[in-house]
Amino acid sequence: MRWWLPVVASGLATMSAFGEDARLRLDVDARDATRKVLHARMTIPAQAGTLTLYYPKWIPGSHGPYGPVPDLTGLQFKAGKETLKWRRDAEDMYAFHVEIPESATTIEAIYDFLLAAGDESTLSDSSVTAQLLVFNWNLVLLYPKGASLRETKVVATLRLPQGWKYGTAMPVTITTADGLEFAPVSLETLVDSPVLAGAHFKSINLLPGRAASQTVELAADSDAALDIPKETTAQLSRLMVEAGELFGSYHYHDYHFLMALSDHIFHFAIEHHESSDDRFPERGWVDDDQRTLNAYLLPHELVHSWNGKYRRPAGLATPDFQQPAKTELLWMYEGLTQYLGNMLTVRSGLWTNETYRQDLALAAARLDLRAGRTWRPLADTAVGAPLNWFSRSGGRAWRRSADYYHEGHLIWLEADVLLRQRTHGKKSLDDFCRGFFGGKSGPPEVVTYTFDDVVAALNRVETYDWRGFFESRVNAIAPRAPLGGIEGGGWKLVFTDKMPDTLKTSEAVNEFTDLIYSIGLTIGKDGAVDDVLPGLPADKAGISSGMKFIAVNGRRYSSELLRAAIKEAKSSPGAIELILENSEFFKTIKLDYHEGEKYPHLERDATKPDVLSQILKPLVAVPADTKRSSGS
């Protein structure tokens, strides 16, 4: 249950005064959000001298210094009617120095924030259309230097476009026709509590009657997009049950999936302690193909409530939003979450076993082919995460990128298989999760950990050289991907000429062509070459990122024509003739490749027990009316 109950009042003027328990006050007017602007006013205690205010730079969950300070505009500071002098710090562009007069005890900061337009990718975590808004408080927050994130209190208010409904994990104390006032919360909780609002809105209670409410709240560009299938709702309910069984407790008052559905926003998801900010295409949860592609994201963000928000690497638990985060344990923070999230996607019924295996095979094969493995250990992709996140896609196979997600998945799968093998099925990674992330259910808190803590917790489940296990897979150069979990789990990575259904769906929805596993490249919808894998046939033939396909064997390029040519070349001695454009210049390339189409799959190894299928089994018996085919 929430600690605070809404109070109906006649207007915002009746809201509580700025009190001793609320050092800061933040009033946000989002009624112009559909015009891509937010208006904010902040009340800040002050005393004579120079006051330094920070704009949040390192936002938890973003793993980088991506606070969108360039979009903070119209900045003014006032003490009563007096306009105050201020200057931006010459070295730290996120710091503002304000000159406070003798008589002032509080000041007001007045400013706007410019939202991103359409599906434009920016450093902003906020997205808006004519019908919905995803609002993050860090976009409009200024806070005093030295303020404690956990002890400094903020009272926040928010005005939304008329008629819009909202969802958030932050408790509301007053609701009026003009807006909302929230209960006093810490700076940490404020930034961790996004608001989803829209004209087309729906809320679904996944587990009615539970002490902690667990809901899906949807805002979309149409009412039709809100009509997610009943089967999907039942699977999301099972997700919450399975997660509770896996971890043995929860660390939130309530949990909210905040789901924005639009073709005009930037699509991604990010974790919060009591909610997740999930942004999908408009039909992302009513279209079967899109729902299959998107399904793993909600379990992934849910797992972060335990792994990342409750238990957090010590290097990511910074004292404020300005100190650089140390990201070296992202193979645990994100990699273990990727493993557990995908596993829960199957255990809840959102995916079949076969869908999981196809996804795992594609990721494993892609990682195994990355030439960047020969020079860059996985640990460096985690340490370098702030640099890598917005790096271009071209050159990814040689550079490596956020590999700690999928390679972390492979490593933790191997750890789970090893635990089950060594204990003859009596222990598993489930036991580690209950011990490390469990404990007593209750309100949000942060408990930090180090690599040593992870090793010790695993040894409490089963004694083994876990330090050496991770050192060899994370810190050492590894020319091959860690496939021990797949192979020890009773399966083999093989290649055939049959395209996996998940890849067909992904290509159709995301409009690209994936030929990584044969000639070694990916191609965008307009024929532009995205990435080329070093050492594979396309690279050897002279194709590079940024070129554009014009023709295949004398005919205008299409992905179907290129695939057909690759297939035909398997039984033909001649090279495939390609014409590509490179910065307005044309080049004819002979691709001497005769091995046909290649796509990765997991094939059952009958000589070993099927441990992988055991891992994917639900922990709680599935009611007969909600069962799905395992696809095994």
C-alpha positions in Angstrom: 0.0 0.0 0.0 1.1 3.6 -0.5 2.1 5.6 2.5 0.1 8.6 1.3 -3.5 9.0 0.0 -4.7 11.5 -2.5 -6.6 14.5 -1.1 -9.2 16.2 -3.3 -8.8 20.0 -3.2 -10.4 22.9 -5.0 -7.2 24.3 -6.5 -3.4 24.4 -6.4 -3.5 27.4 -4.1 -4.5 25.1 -1.3 -1.3 23.1 -1.6 1.0 22.7 1.4 3.4 25.5 2.0 7.2 25.1 1.5 8.0 23.5 4.9 11.1 22.5 6.9 10.8 18.9 5.7 10.9 20.0 2.0 14.0 22.0 1.4 13.3 22.4 -2.3 10.1 23.0 -4.3 9.8 22.3 -8.0 6.7 23.5 -9.9 6.4 22.2 -13.5 3.9 23.3 -16.1 3.7 20.7 -18.9 0.6 22.2 -20.6 2.8 23.2 -23.5 4.5 19.9 -23.7 2.8 19.1 -27.1 4.6 22.3 -28.4 7.8 20.7 -27.2 8.4 22.9 -24.2 8.2 22.6 -20.4 8.0 25.5 -18.0 9.6 25.2 -14.5 10.0 27.2 -11.4 12.2 26.1 -8.5 12.3 27.5 -5.0 15.6 27.0 -3.2 16.8 28.0 0.3 19.8 30.4 0.1 22.0 32.7 2.1 24.2 35.7 1.2 27.2 34.8 -1.0 27.6 32.6 -4.0 25.3 29.6 -4.4 26.3 26.9 -6.8 23.5 24.9 -8.4 23.9 21.7 -10.4 21.9 20.4 -13.4 21.9 16.6 -13.3 24.7 15.2 -15.5 25.0 11.5 -14.7 21.5 10.0 -14.6 21.2 6.6 -12.9 20.5 3.9 -15.5 21.9 5.9 -18.4 25.5 4.8 -17.6 26.9 8.1 -18.9 27.1 11.9 -18.6 24.0 12.5 -20.7 22.0 15.1 -18.8 20.6 17.3 -21.6 21.7 20.7 -20.3 21.8 22.3 -23.8 18.0 22.2 -23.7 17.7 24.2 -20.5 16.7 27.6 -21.7 15.4 31.0 -20.5 17.2 30.8 -17.2 16.6 33.5 -14.6 17.1 33.7 -10.9 15.1 36.0 -8.6 15.1 37.0 -4.9 11.7 38.6 -4.5 11.5 41.1 -7.3 15.2 41.4 -7.8 16.8 39.6 -10.7 20.1 38.0 -9.7 23.4 37.7 -11.5 24.6 34.3 -12.5 27.2 32.6 -14.6 27.9 29.1 -15.9 31.0 27.4 -14.6 33.8 27.7 -17.3 34.9 24.1 -16.7 31.8 22.3 -15.5 29.0 23.3 -17.9 26.4 21.7 -15.6 27.1 24.1 -12.7 25.7 27.6 -12.3 27.0 30.1 -9.8 24.3 32.6 -8.5 25.1 35.7 -6.4 22.7 35.9 -3.4 22.0 39.3 -1.8 22.2 39.8 2.0 18.4 39.9 2.5 17.5 36.7 0.7 16.6 33.5 2.4 15.2 31.8 -0.6 15.5 32.3 -4.4 13.5 31.3 -7.4 14.9 29.8 -10.6 12.7 30.2 -13.6 13.4 28.4 -16.8 12.1 26.3 -19.7 13.2 22.9 -21.1 13.0 22.2 -24.9 11.8 18.7 -25.6 12.9 16.5 -28.5 10.7 16.6 -31.6 9.3 13.4 -33.2 11.4 10.3 -32.9 14.6 12.4 -32.8 17.3 10.7 -30.8 18.7 13.2 -28.2 20.4 13.0 -24.8 16.9 13.7 -23.3 15.1 11.0 -21.6 11.7 12.6 -22.3 9.5 12.0 -25.3 6.3 13.8 -26.3 3.6 13.6 -29.1 0.3 15.5 -29.5 -1.3 12.7 -27.4 1.2 11.7 -24.7 4.2 12.7 -22.6 6.9 10.7 -20.8 8.3 13.2 -18.3 11.5 12.8 -16.3 12.1 15.2 -13.4 15.9 15.4 -14.0 15.1 17.4 -17.2 13.9 20.4 -15.1 15.9 20.0 -11.9 18.5 22.3 -10.3 19.8 21.4 -6.9 22.4 23.0 -4.5 26.0 21.8 -4.5 26.5 19.5 -1.4 22.9 18.5 -1.2 22.4 14.8 -0.1 20.5 12.9 -2.7 18.8 10.7 -0.1 18.2 13.4 2.6 17.3 16.5 0.7 13.6 16.7 0.3 11.6 18.1 -2.6 7.9 19.0 -3.0 7.0 18.8 -6.7 3.9 19.8 -8.6 3.0 19.1 -12.2 0.3 20.5 -14.5 -0.7 18.4 -17.5 -2.7 19.2 -20.6 -6.5 19.3 -19.9 -8.1 15.9 -19.7 -4.9 13.9 -19.7 -4.5 11.0 -17.2 -1.3 9.9 -15.7 0.7 7.1 -14.1 3.7 7.3 -11.8 5.3 5.5 -8.8 5.7 8.8 -6.9 2.9 9.3 -4.3 0.3 12.1 -5.0 -1.1 14.0 -2.1 -3.4 16.5 -3.9 -5.2 16.1 -7.2 -7.1 19.0 -8.7 -8.4 20.1 -12.1 -5.2 22.3 -12.4 -2.6 19.7 -11.5 -0.9 17.4 -9.0 1.1 17.9 -5.9 3.4 15.0 -4.9 4.4 14.0 -1.4 7.8 15.2 -0.2 10.5 12.9 -1.5 14.2 12.8 -1.7 16.2 14.1 -4.7 17.1 10.5 -5.5 13.4 9.4 -5.5 12.3 12.4 -7.6 14.8 11.6 -10.4 13.9 7.9 -10.1 10.1 8.5 -10.6 9.1 9.4 -14.2 5.5 10.3 -15.0 3.6 8.9 -18.0 0.6 11.0 -19.2 -1.7 11.1 -22.1 -5.1 11.6 -23.7 -5.5 7.9 -24.4 -4.7 6.1 -21.1 -5.3 2.8 -19.5 -4.2 1.2 -16.2 -4.2 -2.6 -15.5 -3.8 -4.0 -12.1 -1.8 -7.2 -12.6 -2.2 -8.7 -9.2 -5.3 -7.4 -7.4 -5.4 -7.9 -3.7 -1.6 -7.9 -3.2 0.0 -5.7 -0.5 2.1 -4.1 -3.2 0.2 -2.9 -6.2 1.7 -4.0 -9.5 0.3 -2.3 -12.6 0.7 -1.7 -16.3 -0.1 1.9 -17.2 -0.3 2.7 -20.9 -0.5 6.0 -22.8 -0.8 5.8 -26.6 -1.5 7.9 -29.7 -4.8 6.0 -30.1 -7.3 4.1 -28.0 -6.8 1.0 -30.2 -3.2 0.7 -29.2 -4.2 0.3 -25.6 -6.1 -2.9 -26.3 -3.4 -5.4 -25.4 -4.6 -9.0 -25.6 -5.9 -10.6 -22.4 -3.4 -13.4 -22.8 -0.6 -10.9 -22.7 -2.1 -9.3 -19.5 -2.2 -12.8 -18.0 1.4 -13.4 -18.9 2.5 -10.1 -17.4 0.7 -11.1 -14.2 2.6 -14.3 -14.3 5.8 -12.4 -14.8 5.2 -10.6 -11.4 4.5 -14.0 -9.7 7.6 -15.6 -11.2 9.8 -12.6 -10.3 8.5 -12.7 -6.8 9.3 -16.4 -6.6 12.8 -16.0 -8.1 13.9 -13.3 -5.7 11.7 -14.2 -2.7 10.8 -10.6 -1.8 10.3 -7.2 -3.4 11.8 -3.8 -2.6 9.1 -1.3 -3.6 5.8 0.1 -2.3 4.2 -0.4 -5.7 5.6 -1.3 -9.2 4.5 0.5 -12.4 5.3 -0.5 -16.0 4.9 2.9 -17.7 4.3 2.0 -21.3 4.3 4.7 -24.0 3.0 3.6 -27.4 3.8 5.8 -30.4 5.6 5.8 -33.7 6.7 9.4 -33.0 8.9 8.9 -30.0 12.4 7.5 -29.5 12.0 3.8 -28.6 13.9 2.4 -25.6 13.4 1.4 -22.0 15.1 2.4 -18.8 14.9 1.1 -15.2 13.7 2.7 -12.0 13.2 1.3 -8.5 9.4 1.3 -8.5 8.7 1.6 -12.2 10.1 1.3 -15.7 10.0 3.8 -18.5 9.1 1.6 -21.6 8.7 3.2 -25.0 7.4 1.2 -28.0 5.8 1.7 -31.4 2.1 2.5 -31.3 1.1 -1.1 -32.1 4.0 -2.5 -30.1 1.7 -4.6 -27.9 -1.3 -5.3 -30.1 0.7 -6.5 -33.2 1.8 -10.1 -32.7 5.3 -9.6 -34.4 6.1 -6.4 -32.5 4.9 -7.8 -29.2 7.2 -10.8 -29.7 10.2 -8.5 -30.3 9.3 -6.2 -27.4 8.4 -8.8 -24.9 11.8 -9.3 -23.2 12.1 -5.6 -22.3 9.5 -5.5 -19.5 11.0 -8.5 -17.7 14.5 -7.0 -18.1 13.5 -3.6 -16.6 11.6 -5.4 -13.8 14.7 -7.4 -12.8 16.5 -4.1 -12.4 14.3 -3.3 -9.5 16.4 -5.9 -7.7 19.6 -5.9 -9.7 20.7 -2.3 -10.2 18.3 -0.3 -8.1 18.2 -2.3 -4.8 21.6 -4.1 -5.1 23.8 -1.7 -6.9 27.5 -1.8 -7.8 29.4 0.5 -5.4 30.8 2.5 -8.3 27.3 3.4 -9.5 26.0 4.6 -6.2 27.4 8.1 -6.5 26.8 10.8 -3.9 25.2 13.2 -6.4 24.3 13.4 -10.1 27.6 15.0 -11.0 30.1 12.5 -9.9 31.2 10.1 -12.7 29.8 6.6 -12.3 32.3 3.6 -12.4 30.7 1.2 -14.8 33.1 -1.8 -14.6 30.5 -4.1 -13.2 27.9 -3.6 -16.0 28.5 -7.3 -17.0 26.7 -8.0 -13.6 24.3 -5.0 -13.6 23.2 -5.5 -17.2 24.5 -8.9 -18.2 22.9 -10.8 -15.3 19.7 -8.7 -15.8 19.7 -9.7 -19.5 20.0 -13.4 -18.5 17.3 -13.3 -15.8 15.0 -11.0 -17.8 15.1 -13.3 -20.9 14.6 -16.3 -18.6 11.6 -14.7 -17.0 10.2 -13.8 -20.4 9.9 -17.6 -21.0 8.8 -18.5 -17.5 6.0 -16.0 -17.7 4.8 -17.3 -21.2 5.7 -14.1 -23.0 8.2 -16.2 -25.1 8.3 -19.8 -26.0 11.4 -21.9 -25.4 12.0 -21.9 -29.1 11.9 -18.1 -29.3 14.4 -17.9 -26.4 16.7 -20.4 -28.2 16.5 -18.5 -31.5 17.3 -15.2 -29.7 20.2 -16.8 -27.8 21.6 -18.4 -31.0 21.6 -15.1 -32.9 23.3 -13.2 -30.1 25.9 -15.9 -29.4 26.8 -16.2 -33.1 27.0 -12.5 -33.5 29.4 -12.2 -30.5 31.5 -15.1 -31.7 32.1 -13.4 -35.1 33.1 -10.0 -33.6 36.7 -9.4 -34.6 37.0 -6.8 -31.7 37.2 -9.7 -29.3 40.8 -10.2 -30.4 41.9 -6.9 -28.9 39.3 -5.8 -26.4 38.2 -7.7 -23.3 34.6 -7.6 -22.2 35.6 -5.6 -19.1 36.7 -2.7 -21.3 33.3 -2.5 -23.0 31.8 -2.0 -19.5 34.4 0.5 -18.3 34.0 2.4 -21.6 30.2 2.3 -21.6 29.9 6.1 -21.3 31.9 6.4 -24.5 30.3 3.5 -26.4 26.6 4.1 -25.9 26.2 6.7 -28.6 28.9 5.4 -30.9 27.9 4.9 -34.6 26.9 1.4 -35.7 29.5 1.3 -38.5 32.6 -0.4 -37.2 30.8 -2.0 -34.3 32.2 -5.5 -35.0 35.7 -4.3 -34.7 35.2 -1.6 -32.0 32.7 -3.7 -29.9 29.9 -1.8 -28.1 27.5 -2.7 -25.2 28.5 -6.4 -25.4 28.2 -6.6 -21.6 24.5 -7.2 -22.2 24.5 -10.3 -24.4 27.9 -11.6 -23.5 27.0 -11.1 -19.8 23.9 -13.2 -20.6 26.1 -16.0 -21.9 28.5 -15.9 -18.9 25.6 -16.0 -16.4 24.0 -18.9 -18.3 27.2 -20.8 -18.0 27.4 -20.0 -14.3 23.8 -21.3 -13.8 24.6 -24.5 -15.8 27.8 -25.0 -13.8 25.9 -24.7 -10.5 23.3 -27.2 -11.6 25.9 -29.6 -12.8 28.1 -29.4 -9.7 25.2 -29.8 -7.3 23.4 -32.5 -9.4 20.4 -30.2 -9.8 20.0 -29.3 -6.1 21.2 -25.7 -6.5 21.0 -23.1 -9.3 21.4 -19.4 -9.9 17.9 -19.1 -8.5 19.4 -19.7 -5.1 22.0 -17.0 -5.6 19.3 -14.6 -6.6 17.3 -15.3 -3.5 20.3 -14.9 -1.3 21.9 -11.9 -3.0 18.8 -9.9 -4.0 16.1 -11.2 -1.6 15.8 -10.4 2.1 12.9 -8.7 3.7 10.2 -7.1 1.5 9.8 -3.3 2.1 10.3 0.2 0.7 13.1 1.1 -1.7 16.6 1.2 -0.4 20.1 0.8 -2.0 22.6 -1.9 -0.8 25.9 -1.7 -2.7 28.1 -4.5 -3.7 31.6 -5.2 -5.1 33.0 -8.0 -7.2 34.2 -9.7 -4.0 30.6 -9.7 -2.7 29.4 -11.5 -5.9 32.1 -14.1 -5.6 31.4 -14.7 -1.9 27.6 -15.0 -2.5 28.2 -17.6 -5.2 30.5 -19.6 -2.9 27.7 -19.7 -0.3 25.6 -21.5 -2.9 28.4 -23.8 -4.2 32.2 -23.6 -3.5 34.1 -23.1 -6.7 36.8 -20.8 -8.2 34.2 -18.2 -9.2 36.8 -15.5 -9.2 38.8 -17.3 -11.8 35.7 -18.1 -13.7 34.8 -14.5 -14.2 38.4 -13.2 -14.5 38.9 -15.5 -17.6 35.6 -14.5 -19.2 35.4 -10.8 -18.3 39.0 -9.5 -18.0 41.0 -11.6 -20.4 41.1 -11.4 -24.2 38.7 -14.1 -25.5 38.8 -14.6 -29.3 35.7 -16.8 -29.0 32.4 -16.1 -27.3 31.7 -18.0 -24.0 29.5 -20.8 -25.3 30.0 -23.1 -22.3 26.5 -22.5 -21.0 24.9 -23.5 -24.3 27.1 -26.5 -24.7 26.9 -27.6 -21.1 23.2 -26.9 -21.2 22.7 -29.7 -23.8 22.7 -27.7 -27.0 25.1 -26.8 -29.9 25.4 -23.7 -31.9 25.0 -24.7 -35.6 24.4 -22.9 -38.9 21.8 -23.8 -41.6 20.3 -22.0 -44.5 17.0 -21.5 -42.7 16.3 -18.0 -41.4 15.0 -18.1 -37.7 11.5 -16.7 -37.3 12.7 -14.1 -34.8 15.2 -12.7 -37.4 12.5 -12.6 -40.1 10.3 -10.7 -37.7 13.1 -8.3 -36.6 14.0 -7.6 -40.3 10.4 -6.9 -41.2 9.7 -4.6 -38.2 13.1 -2.8 -38.1 13.5 -2.7 -41.9 17.1 -4.0 -42.3 18.9 -7.0 -43.8 21.1 -9.2 -41.7 23.8 -11.1 -43.6 26.3 -11.2 -40.8 26.6 -15.0 -40.6 27.3 -15.5 -44.3 29.0 -12.6 -46.2 29.4 -10.6 -43.0 27.4 -7.3 -43.2 24.1 -5.6 -42.3 22.2 -3.3 -44.6 19.6 -0.6 -43.9 16.3 -0.3 -45.6 17.7 2.1 -48.3 20.5 -0.3 -49.3 23.1 1.6 -47.2 25.7 -0.7 -45.6 25.6 -0.5 -41.8 28.4 -2.6 -40.4 30.9 -4.9 -42.1 32.6 -7.7 -40.2 36.4 -7.7 -40.6 37.8 -10.8 -42.2 34.5 -12.0 -43.7 33.7 -12.1 -47.5 32.2 -8.7 -47.8 35.1 -7.1 -46.1 37.6 -9.0 -48.2 35.8 -7.9 -51.4 36.2 -4.2 -50.4 32.8 -3.4 -49.1 32.7 -0.9 -46.2 30.3 0.8 -43.9 28.5 3.8 -45.5 28.5 2.4 -49.0 25.2 1.9 -50.7 24.0 -1.1 -52.8 22.9 -0.1 -56.2 22.7 -3.3 -58.2 23.1 -7.1 -57.9 24.1 -9.1 -61.0 23.0 -6.2 -63.2 19.6 -5.6 -61.6 18.5 -2.9 -59.2 19.3 -3.9 -55.6 16.8 -5.4 -53.3 17.4 -7.5 -50.2 15.4 -10.3 -51.8 17.6 -10.2 -55.0 20.8 -10.2 -52.9 19.7 -13.2 -50.9 18.7 -15.0 -54.1 22.2 -14.3 -55.6 23.9 -15.7 -52.4 21.7 -18.8 -52.6 22.4 -19.3 -56.3 26.1 -18.8 -56.0 26.4 -21.9 -53.8 26.0 -24.0 -57.0 27.6 -21.6 -59.4 31.4 -21.0 -59.9 30.9 -17.3 -60.8 31.3 -14.4 -58.5 28.3 -12.2 -57.4 28.6 -8.9 -59.2 27.7 -5.9 -57.1 27.6 -2.2 -57.8 27.9 0.1 -54.8 27.9 3.8 -54.4 30.6 5.5 -52.2 30.1 9.2 -51.8 28.7 9.8 -55.3 31.3 7.4 -56.9 30.3 4.0 -58.1 32.3 0.8 -57.7 31.8 -2.7 -59.2 32.7 -5.4 -56.7 33.1 -9.1 -57.4 32.0 -11.1 -54.3 33.5 -14.6 -54.6 31.3 -16.4 -52.1 29.8 -19.9 -52.5 28.7 -21.1 -49.1 25.1 -20.0 -49.4 22.9 -18.5 -46.7 23.9 -19.1 -43.1 21.9 -18.5 -40.0 22.6 -19.7 -36.4 20.4 -22.1 -34.5 20.6 -24.2 -31.3 20.5 -27.9 -32.0 19.9 -30.4 -29.3 22.9 -32.5 -28.2 21.5 -35.8 -27.2 24.7 -36.9 -25.4 24.0 -34.3 -22.6 21.1 -33.6 -20.3 18.8 -30.7 -21.4 19.7 -28.3 -18.6 18.6 -25.3 -20.6 15.0 -26.5 -20.7 15.2 -27.1 -16.9 16.3 -23.5 -16.4 13.4 -22.1 -18.5 10.7 -24.0 -16.5 8.3 -21.8 -14.5 8.9 -21.9 -10.7 5.1 -21.6 -10.1 2.6 -24.1 -11.6 0.9 -22.6 -14.7 -2.9 -22.6 -14.5 -4.4 -24.7 -17.3 -6.2 -21.8 -18.9 -3.1 -19.7 -19.3 -0.6 -22.3 -20.6 1.3 -21.7 -23.8 3.1 -24.2 -25.9 6.7 -24.5 -24.7 7.9 -24.7 -28.3 10.4 -27.2 -27.2 
